[in-house]
Amino acid sequence: LSVRQLEEARRALAAPLFADVAGDIAVSFEFFPPKSDKMAETLWQSVETLAPLNPRFVSVTYGAGGSTRERTHATVERIARETSIPAAAHLTCVEASREEIDAVADAYWQAGVRHIVALRGDMPTSGTPYAVHPGGYENAATLVAGLRQLHPFEISVAAYPECHPDSPHATADLDNLKRKLDAGATRAITQFFHEAETFFRFRDAATAAGIDAEIVPGIMPVMNFASVKRMSTMCGTAVPAWLEKLFAGLDDLPAARQLVAATVAAELCRRLYAGGVRQFHFYTLNRAELSYAICHLLGVRPQGSAMEQAA
Ligand code: FAD
């Protein structure tokens, strides 16, 4: 452990529960495009609940292989039209030519969307090794460079505190992150992780590799342990034994599970805050309650309705 990590760990443990948050936190929220009217209603209720927390931006994911192109666009456009929250569109380059990607990005620009979360994506068939589309962008770094040439977008990219599964080692993964930032991205948002120390180690390594861009931790409140465990396995996120133990026996107790989930995620955020983190990105899975509760504990309060401001 570095001296700084030890210092952070000490401070994290010493900090009284949420008593010293100073109202200096900025948050953002991620949604996915709804598949049905019912899901659209849930999503929109979540946007309405979270909007008054004045997020820096909200982002909308892009389904595997571009499968949600229209729905992502419609969702981002609706947020941009009906709220005053800056909306960011995720865009992947897998399975598409440069012309197709450029056309999607151009349509976003014409619709007033100024922020893209630029990603490589994965092959639609899980487990299939990544193959560059003939005439497509090779990876997220070349996509960032392409977007930069197209319009002056704000660009966020993905970062992996526990290393991307396709990466031979952590150093190669950090080099890749640096290429994305050097190509013109302004911030990295991390894959979710379960322990604050994982983030601190990654942040230290990024600093040592000469990365000085903002690295925002992606927070995934555990709404359903089995599915978070499955996702963790797929993306190379370690699931600590203590986490499994905490959720054991709660399968049929949704209310208790939600309280435990909020406590666990809030404690992770509190430790990150004690270690100097001031920006948080929440994977909401289109549900507002947990993210709202955690933000509240972090001192993030309603600031007038971002929905009304747009009206
Ligand atoms: P890249 O940064 O291009 O790299 C992926 C891996 O390939 C890295 O390990 C890198 O080291 C390696 N690599 C890249 N280029 C080279 C090279 N030239 N030579 C050797 N190795 C190389 N997926 C979706 O489908 N839709 C989404 O909306 C979405 N949103 C996401 C949001 C966040 C915040 C995160 C963290 C992930 C998201 N993902 C999404 C998942 C993401 O698409 C996958 O993790 C994907 O496998 C990698 O995308 P990337 O942009 O990180 O790829």
Residues whose N, C-alpha, C, O or C-beta is under 5 A from the ligand:
A	BS01	FAD	T61 Y62 G63 A64 H90 T92 A118 L119 R120 G121 D122 N139 A140 A141 A158 A159 H164 D166 S167 A172 D173 N176 I189 T190 Q191
